[in-house]
Amino acid sequence: MPQKDGQTGGQTDAQAGAQSGAQTGAGPFENAGRTVDEHMSDFGERFEQEVRRVITYLNNQVVPEVRENGSKALRVAAGQLTRLADHLESRRGN
């Protein structure tokens, strides 16, 4: 009969679980391993979903922005390089 303190018939829940595991042929470590496997499986699925979501975001939002701003940055850099080349040529001519 269960008691208020989480014990059954003088046994703790862990002892009762170990005995029930022994009756089914699975020890407490095997049961714990199954629980960990279930949690890791759930985590793996959630992780894969998040990775897919991040990749979709990068492809749809970040990449187009980088392409647009990247070409602008290259044009600005090209202008600066042209000015630098002009400056170097004018110094060489003196």
MODELLER restraints for C-alpha pairs under 7 A, 6 or more apart:
rsr = mdl.restraints
at = mdl.atoms
rsr.add(forms.Gaussian(group=physical.xy_distance, feature=features.Distance(at['CA:1:A'], at['CA:8:A']), mean=5.87, stdev=0.5))
rsr.add(forms.Gaussian(group=physical.xy_distance, feature=features.Distance(at['CA:1:A'], at['CA:9:A']), mean=6.05, stdev=0.5))
rsr.add(forms.Gaussian(group=physical.xy_distance, feature=features.Distance(at['CA:2:A'], at['CA:8:A']), mean=4.56, stdev=0.5))
rsr.add(forms.Gaussian(group=physical.xy_distance, feature=features.Distance(at['CA:2:A'], at['CA:9:A']), mean=6.77, stdev=0.5))
rsr.add(forms.Gaussian(group=physical.xy_distance, feature=features.Distance(at['CA:6:A'], at['CA:12:A']), mean=6.67, stdev=0.5))
rsr.add(forms.Gaussian(group=physical.xy_distance, feature=features.Distance(at['CA:6:A'], at['CA:13:A']), mean=6.42, stdev=0.5))
rsr.add(forms.Gaussian(group=physical.xy_distance, feature=features.Distance(at['CA:7:A'], at['CA:13:A']), mean=5.81, stdev=0.5))
rsr.add(forms.Gaussian(group=physical.xy_distance, feature=features.Distance(at['CA:18:A'], at['CA:27:A']), mean=6.17, stdev=0.5))
rsr.add(forms.Gaussian(group=physical.xy_distance, feature=features.Distance(at['CA:18:A'], at['CA:28:A']), mean=5.28, stdev=0.5))
rsr.add(forms.Gaussian(group=physical.xy_distance, feature=features.Distance(at['CA:21:A'], at['CA:27:A']), mean=5.01, stdev=0.5))
rsr.add(forms.Gaussian(group=physical.xy_distance, feature=features.Distance(at['CA:21:A'], at['CA:28:A']), mean=6.28, stdev=0.5))
